[in-house]
Amino acid sequence: MPKPAVAIFVKTPSLSPVKTRLASDLGTGWAEEFHRRAAATVAAVVRSTEVVLAPYWAVAEHAALEHPAWSGFPTLWQGGGGLGIRMHRIYARLQQDHGRVLLLGADTPQITSKLLRQALDALEQAETPFVIGPARDGGFWLFGGRLPLPTPTWTSVRYSWPNTALQLMRKIAPLGGMARLETQVDADTIEDLAFVRAALAILPEPVSAQRELCTWLEAVNLTTVPSEDAEP
């Protein structure tokens, strides 16, 4: 049986705007550095998972497929269009090649290998060919499956909306059962960042990248708003 695939969705600083709400409050340079560090931390968690995985970067920009930031894993281009069609492209390709697929965002660096194992275990159950990790803002930090999904299942969902995850779950319900992981906070705002920092600080067995990111975040005063040219 092929290894399960994991794709981490990323944008490349200097080529695309990243973490725009954090950038508006903490400065573009800081937001870009956070995105790089958070993506690298998620990758470190993927590497630490005991299950043998086939990891990929799902890169937003075709010009960045060989960018040094994404050198650790094979890269796939998300392609153009909205988030739904881009996720569909990555999911469809990897599901065809690997069978089981997990899609991850790069802004939940507090996730653990235990959560990834739970997602993969769910996909082994006959009654749950799909799995989702809801986010506090109504989206989702993880989606996984072992069956093909029609394009409209992805493209008919309204993304970045308070009920995005619920919409996707309803679209998939006729196609098979879905397991649900614990809700996580993805770091889009200063308030979110405080939750992420706190979650990193209490991890029982953090990987070294999570410890380093937590230390880096502890230097940020989230009660003040630096100038746009603030250094990360």
C-alpha positions, 0 to 999 in steps of 0.5 A, a space after each residue: 500500500 502506498 504511503 499516506 500523503 501529507 500536503 502543507 499549503 504555503 505561500 512564499 513571502 516576497 511573491 505573495 502577501 502572507 498573513 495579511 491581518 497579522 501584517 497590518 498589526 505587526 508589520 509585513 516583515 514580522 508576518 512573513 517571518 512568522 509564516 516561514 517559521 510556522 510552516 517549518 514547524 508544521 513540517 517538523 511535526 510531520 517529520 516526527 510522526 511515527 507513521 511513515 508519510 509522504 510529505 509535500 509542500 503545496 506551493 501557491 506560486 509556480 515560480 517558487 517550486 524550487 524556492 529554498 524555503 520549500 526545499 525539504 519536501 517535494 513541491 506541488 503547484 496549487 494552480 490558479 483560482 480560488 482556494 476550493 479549486 486549488 485544494 481539489 487539484 492537490 487532493 485529487 492528484 495525491 489521492 490518486 497516487 497515495 490513496 490516503 491524503 491529509 491537507 494541512 495549513 501552515 498556520 497551526 504550528 501547535 499541532 502534534 504527531 498524535 493528532 496526525 496519527 488520529 487523522 490517519 487512524 480515522 481513515 482506516 475505519 470503514 465508516 469514516 473515509 474522511 476526516 476534518 480538523 475544525 478551526 476556531 474561526 469556522 474553517 478547518 486546519 486539516 482535511 483528509 480522505 481516502 476517496 475521490 471527491 467531485 470538483 463541485 464538492 470543493 468549489 461550492 463551499 464559501 471559504 474564509 466564512 464562519 461556517 466554512 467547515 460546516 459547509 464542507 462537512 454537509 457537502 461530503 456527508 452523502 459521500 461517506 462518514 467523516 471523523 472530527 478532530 479537536 478544534 485548533 486555532 490558526 494564527 490569523 490575528 493577534 488574538 489568535 497568536 496569543 492562543 497559539 503561543 499559549 498552546 505551544 507553551 503547554 505541549 507535553 512533548 514539543 518537537 524542537 521547532 515548536 520550542 524554538 517558535 514558542 521562545 520567538 513568540 514570547 518576545 512579541 508584546 501582543 498588547 502593542 502594535 509596532 510600526 510597519 517597518 518593525 523588525 521580526 
